[in-house]
Structure formats: C-alpha cells, structure tokens
Amino acid sequence: MIAHSLKGPGRTGKPSAALRKYGTAGLVSLQSRMAYPAAFAGSLLTYGLFVFVFSRIWAALYSGRAEIAGYDRTMMVWYFIVAEIPAFGFGRFYYSLAEDMKSGQVAYLLTRPYGFTAYHFSQALGPALADCLVLALEGILLGLLLGGPFPLTTLTQGAALVLSLLLAGCLQFFLQFAIAMTAFWIEENAAFFWIYQKLALIAGTFLPLEFLPGAASAAARWTPFPYLSWAPARIAVAWDSREALLLLAAQAAWTAAAALLCRAVFAAGRGKITANGG
Amino acid sequence: MNRPRTGRPAAYLRFLAAAFTANLQAVVEYRISFLIQVFGMMLNNAAFAAFWAVLIARTGSVGGYGFTDVMVIWALTSTSFGIAHVLWGNVRSLGSIIQRGELDVYLLQPKDPFVNVLASRTIVSAWGDLAYGYLVLAFLPGTGPERLALFTLLALGGAVIFAAVFSAAESLTFFLGNAGPLSQAVTEFLISFSLYPETIFDSGMRWIFYTILPSGFIAFVPLAVYRSLDWPLVPVLLGVAAVYAGGAYGLFRAGLRRYESGNQMGTRL
C-alpha cells in the first residue's frame, strides 16, 4: 500500500481534549521514566563529572584574576551548572525521533489518533523535565560545594529561569525534530545533528557568549543556539530584569519559528512515506 | 575449565591482523554510514578545540598548559582511545557478553578467549578518534617524521592502557554480576581526566592518575615525552602498558573460573 495521504483521525477537536490526550501521553512517558530510577545514574554521573572538571578549569583560569569578560569564578561555576541542564536534559530527543524514522515506525504512528508532532513533543518533554529536575538538584548541591552562594536572589529571577529553561526545552525539541525529519530525504542524517550539537556547545554552553571574539559573539546572537543554554544561564548568574525580558522574548520568537520550521519540514516530507501492509 | 592458550606471538599477530581486516571489511560495506560516523566524531572533538582556543586566547594558558599542550593531550587521548576501539572493539561490551553467556562461542575456539573476544569487533566512530589525533598534529607547529613516529608509539601504549582498564572494569561482571554502572564510571572518569591539564586537579588526587585511572600514562607523561623527544622513556611507558594489560588479563582469567555457560547456541561467521 502506498499511503501518500496518511492523515490519521483525532487531530482536531476541543483544545481541552487535546490537552488531556497529550498530557496523558507525557504523564505515561514520565511514569515509565520514574519506574527505573537507576536510569538517572548515567546522566547524573556524567553531569557531575563535567561540573567538577570545569570547576577545576575555572579555578585554574581565575587564579590571579578577578573577572574575565564580566564573569567571576563563582559566576562561571554556576553558569556551567545551569547551561548544562538543558544540554543534558533536552539534548537527546533526536535519537528516538530518528529511530522512529529509520525503523519505519513513523508510518504506524501516523495512523494513530494523535498528531505526530504533538505526541512526540509530549512524550519527549515529560521524562526530560524529570531529568532536568534531578540534574538541577545535583547542580545546586555541586554549585554550593564547588562554586559559592546560590545565585538566585528573588522569586522573579527564579520564575524567569524556569520559564527560560522550559523555552529552551521546547526550542531544543523543535530544532531536533526538524533535523530528524530530514530523514525523509537523507536517511543517514546524524551528521546534521552532530553539527547542531557542536554549534550549541560552542555558542553558549561551554562558555558564555561574552567569551567569544566580538564578531563570533555578534553573529551567534542571530542564531537560535545561544537560546538553548546561554539565555537561562545568563538569567541565573547575571540577573538584569530588562535583559531577561529580552532574552525570554528572543527565546519565545525562536521557539515559534522552530515550531513553524518543524511543521513545514514534516508536511513536506510525509508525502514520501511508503507503507507496506502486513 | 580451559587453560590459557599462549601460542606463538607471531600467530597472535596474524590473528589480530585477520580480525582487523575482517572488521574493516564489515564496516566499509556501509561506506556512507562509516564516513559520517568518522567525520562526526572528528567534528565532535574539534568542538572542544574551539573551546580551548577561545579560552586560552583570553588567558594565555590554563594551569600552565598552552594551547599546543592541550591539543597534544587531546591528540594522544583521542588516537589512543581510537586505536583501542578499532582493534579491540569489544572492550566496553565485555561485561554484557559475559552476562548474556555469549563467551561460550569464544571458549570453544582455538585462540585465547580474552584476545579473541576483544578483537572480534571494531567501533566505527573510533576511526574518527584515531584520525583526529593525527589531524591535530598536522596543524601543530614542529610536527615532523620523528614526532609522528614518537606520537604513534605513545598512542599505542595509551591504547593498550585504555583497553586494559576498560576490559578490567568489564571483567568485574564475573564477580559482581552486573558491573555496568561501575564500568561506565571508570570509562567516563578515565576519558575526562585524560583530556584536561593535569595541573587543574589538586595534587592530593593526582595519585589516581598513576594507579586506578592511569591518565598520567595515557596523556600527561606522554605529553612530556613528546615535548622533549625523550625517547628513552618510551620503553618504560610501553612496559607500564604491558603491566596494565597483564593485570587485565589476569583478572579476566580469574573471573573466567566463575563463568557459567549460558547454554546458548551461537555461531561466528
């Protein structure tokens, strides 16, 4: 059977029903993640090790210096702790999406009574949020041990940080979804994801944008990459309510643009699905 | 219980060469996937080079290490790690092979099961790690034939140490039932400590780098040897690598006495 017109039922209806449906998908996915607490061990270990090693790098770097590019040592330790939370928690959606594409699972999922993108979004975000929460708790402990005083001083700053992390998670999902969907045209698309990952690391995860040379820093601000990690980390360690508003607005704009991109890529690619019955 | 099979070294070298050729033929069958993984891994490593370039451009050095020093330890660690996983691709799967009872098929074959199981697979992305070290050297000042030869010997020693430590951690499965988390921790720590300047770590913890997590023999001492072209230290480092390999082999043999067959039918083609 050639299924060029796989549309699937159940993609319209009341918003409250859709919310319940995708909320349930996210919750089930979250519950299955929580059923195996040992599965958190790997990311906790790697995250903790990274934070420790980078805290040592900052200690060596700041020996004899009070600040570099507007950041002192304590700020850098907390910056890295916050910047790595979305990188670890939201950074691996691509793999399950790509697997669905390569295994042909996509054809099966399209016939189910839910929207393909929305279903994946809810299913991916549920457990990722649990990961982020656990990493944040570990990060706070490590930050107090290795860095210095907790950088959040007001509830507004805390709320802005949480919102920024959520937007970073959504932006990560939509960008990774768009990359995974390129498998409609190029099956071996992992290289695109690796390039994306490395650009994200350089543009604000390992180091604040302010560390980059002027032109590179200015160019990076016109891409979505700094809004994956730099924006929340900046809100956490260098609080300025006006700048935070601008960062949140830029994150929201990039998230909307990425959602549109992912919708367009999926719409263009789904016509290429060929399903054999059985 | 089978006895150690200590055949002639030349026969084992021929066996390793044959295993390498068979593994290589298998991976290049999927050329696009092979190339993507190789270049992807090199790209992955290059991102860290960008990080160090930015950081050291601001400060001149980190813990006394300049950009060239950091790149040399990256090159050494990357190529050592790559060689270990290209030649002995099962070093980090040994535990699950033991757990699933899949050692049976190797025990029935004439070659030593430790060497046989490790060499029966290659990791595709490790080719990228292997090549990355040489790529870095090509961009560093002062690289010539002598340094390339020295680098290759140092990386071979590092590869043996990587393989020994990883396989020893995996062999603990014989004793613990599931050594997966422990092995993962050893892997993460050994790689991470080998990629950053030794001097950023407190002197109180540096003894670890010369014992259970021997980053010192993979990266830090080889860096000093590479910098000063200190050839007399090369045999010493290779001897240290042989000691680690002997320890890993001894642990595997000790564990093998506790191994129970999975009664699993298996073939190797």
Chai-1 contact restraints between the chains, C-beta under 6 A:
chainA,res_idxA,chainB,res_idxB,connection_type,confidence,min_distance_angstrom,max_distance_angstrom,comment,restraint_id
A,A41,B,P181,contact,1.0,0.0,6.0,A-B,restraint_1
A,L45,B,A185,contact,1.0,0.0,6.0,A-B,restraint_2
A,T46,B,E188,contact,1.0,0.0,6.0,A-B,restraint_3
A,L49,B,E188,contact,1.0,0.0,6.0,A-B,restraint_4
A,L49,B,S192,contact,1.0,0.0,6.0,A-B,restraint_5
A,V53,B,S192,contact,1.0,0.0,6.0,A-B,restraint_6
A,V53,B,Y196,contact,1.0,0.0,6.0,A-B,restraint_7
A,R56,B,I200,contact,1.0,0.0,6.0,A-B,restraint_8
A,R56,B,F201,contact,1.0,0.0,6.0,A-B,restraint_9
A,I57,B,I200,contact,1.0,0.0,6.0,A-B,restraint_10
A,A60,B,V62,contact,1.0,0.0,6.0,A-B,restraint_11
A,A60,B,G63,contact,1.0,0.0,6.0,A-B,restraint_12
A,A60,B,I200,contact,1.0,0.0,6.0,A-B,restraint_13
A,L61,B,T59,contact,1.0,0.0,6.0,A-B,restraint_14
A,L61,B,V62,contact,1.0,0.0,6.0,A-B,restraint_15
A,I68,B,R58,contact,1.0,0.0,6.0,A-B,restraint_16
A,E188,B,I32,contact,1.0,0.0,6.0,A-B,restraint_17
A,E188,B,S33,contact,1.0,0.0,6.0,A-B,restraint_18
A,E188,B,I36,contact,1.0,0.0,6.0,A-B,restraint_19
A,A190,B,I36,contact,1.0,0.0,6.0,A-B,restraint_20
A,A191,B,I36,contact,1.0,0.0,6.0,A-B,restraint_21
A,A191,B,G40,contact,1.0,0.0,6.0,A-B,restraint_22
A,W194,B,G40,contact,1.0,0.0,6.0,A-B,restraint_23
A,W194,B,L43,contact,1.0,0.0,6.0,A-B,restraint_24
A,K198,B,L43,contact,1.0,0.0,6.0,A-B,restraint_25
A,K198,B,A47,contact,1.0,0.0,6.0,A-B,restraint_26
A,L201,B,A47,contact,1.0,0.0,6.0,A-B,restraint_27
A,I202,B,A47,contact,1.0,0.0,6.0,A-B,restraint_28
A,I202,B,A50,contact,1.0,0.0,6.0,A-B,restraint_29
A,F206,B,F51,contact,1.0,0.0,6.0,A-B,restraint_30
A,F211,B,V54,contact,1.0,0.0,6.0,A-B,restraint_31
